[in-house]
């Protein structure tokens, strides 16, 4: 652990698959394959995203109201996949834009919807949604299991899938690593943690984590215990705690660009390396 101080038609096969799965068939606009280089950050997280290029997707038969957002790279693939798990306010535009940014990096990106089509507009609404959904963890896991199955069933993907979650979504990503369908990576951004060695032993892949010192909800001591537990369980990990920045800094760099940018660049480089190592591509 290091601490830093400073629109073509759908292919026939995809059309048939969508019909078989009772999914809506809508046109997709492939995202140009133009990954970031050097110290560049994904345009979505710095407030410079363009128009949305993906499509809404009903991927979970267990909840007819759940509507995810799918973004696909240009080209034939096959591509590895990432599942994006939203913050406490739900599948808002910023998360959809971020899915487009991951598609530009060469990943089929599915931003899941754990709130049945709803989003919160204030802390009270957000917390009510958090409490309601965390009270039914089995449904959360089933939702993410369905996302994995959908991605692996596409003809333009490999079988490699990783989850990436922020805040509420980071904690859900950890829960999914402990009890969901096998997948290949878990990236947690300032999400709730566990430190139970017996539970942690069920994780069968490396873990990425980005946390901050200035976080009233997740103390540094909890992060340190989490890392100790991962190590004791023999789970490879790349977990960093960044000083000077606050909770939410990475997905919202534009809230305080001067302060957030250096840490966001480092976290992004680490994430790119991590995804390459667990997903290939």
C-alpha positions, 0 to 999 in steps of 0.5 A, spaced: 500 500 500 502 506 497 500 513 500 501 519 496 502 526 499 502 531 495 450 508 428 450 502 424 445 496 425 446 491 430 449 484 427 444 479 426 447 474 431 446 480 436 439 481 434 437 474 435 441 474 442 437 480 444 430 477 442 432 471 445 433 474 452 427 479 451 432 485 451 430 491 447 434 492 440 436 499 439 442 501 435 449 502 438 454 508 436 461 504 437 465 509 441 472 511 437 478 507 440 482 513 442 485 511 449 488 516 453 496 517 453 501 520 458 498 524 463 491 525 460 485 523 464 478 520 461 474 526 458 468 524 462 471 525 469 474 532 468 467 534 465 469 534 458 465 528 455 461 529 449 454 527 447 452 520 450 454 514 445 451 508 448 444 505 449 440 503 455 439 496 456 435 491 460 439 486 462 436 483 468 430 479 468 429 479 475 427 487 475 424 490 469 425 497 471 432 496 471 436 500 465 443 499 464 447 503 460 452 500 454 458 503 451 462 499 446 468 500 442 469 501 435 471 495 431 470 487 431 473 485 438 473 481 441 474 486 447 474 485 455 469 488 459 468 492 465 462 493 469 461 500 472 457 500 479 454 507 480 455 512 486 449 513 491 445 517 487 444 512 481 446 511 474 446 518 472 449 521 466 456 522 469 457 514 470 454 513 463 459 518 460 465 514 464 462 508 460 463 511 454 470 513 456 472 506 458 469 504 451 474 508 448 480 505 452 477 498 448 473 495 453 465 493 452 462 497 458 456 496 462 454 501 467 449 497 471 442 500 474 441 497 482 436 502 483 430 500 478 431 506 474 431 511 479 436 516 481 436 521 487 436 528 487 439 530 494 442 526 500 436 524 503 433 520 497 440 517 496 441 514 503 434 511 502 436 508 496 442 505 499 438 503 505 433 499 501 438 496 496 443 494 501 437 490 505 436 486 499 444 483 497 441 477 494 438 482 489 444 486 488 448 480 486 443 477 482 443 484 478 451 483 477 451 476 475 446 478 470 451 483 467 456 478 467 452 473 463 450 478 458 457 481 457 460 474 456 454 472 451 456 477 446 460 475 440 464 481 441 467 480 448 472 475 451 470 472 457 474 477 462 470 481 466 472 486 472 467 491 476 469 498 478 465 501 483 465 508 486 462 509 494 456 505 494 458 502 488 465 500 491 462 497 497 457 493 492 463 491 488 467 488 494 460 484 496 460 481 489 467 479 489 465 475 495 459 472 493 457 473 486 459 469 479 466 468 478 469 474 474 476 477 474 477 483 477 475 488 482 476 495 483 474 499 489 474 507 489 472 509 496 467 504 498 465 500 504 470 495 506 470 488 510 476 485 514 474 478 515 479 473 513 474 467 512 470 471 508 476 474 504 478 467 502 473 467 497 476 472 492 480 469 487 483 475 483 487 481 485 484 487 488 485 494 486 483 500 491 483 507 491 482 511 498 483 518 501 485 520 508 480 525 508 474 521 508 469 521 514 466 514 512 472 510 511 477 511 516 485 510 514 485 505 519 479 501 516 483 501 509 489 499 513 486 493 516 483 491 509 489 491 506 492 486 512 486 482 511 487 481 503 495 480 504 493 474 510 488 471 505 494 471 499 490 476 495 494 480 491 492 488 491 494 495 489 491 499 494 493 507 495 491 512 500 491 519 497 492 525 502 490 532 500 484 530 496 477 528 498 472 522 497 469 522 490 475 526 487 476 521 482 469 521 478 469 528 479 476 531 478 472 538 475 470 539 482 477 542 484 481 540 478 488 543 481 487 539 487 484 533 484 488 532 478 495 529 480 492 524 484 487 522 479 492 521 474 496 517 478 490 513 480 488 512 473 495 510 471 494 505 476 487 503 474 489 502 467 495 497 469 491 493 473 485 492 468 491 490 463 493 485 468 487 482 470 483 483 463 488 483 458 486 486 451 
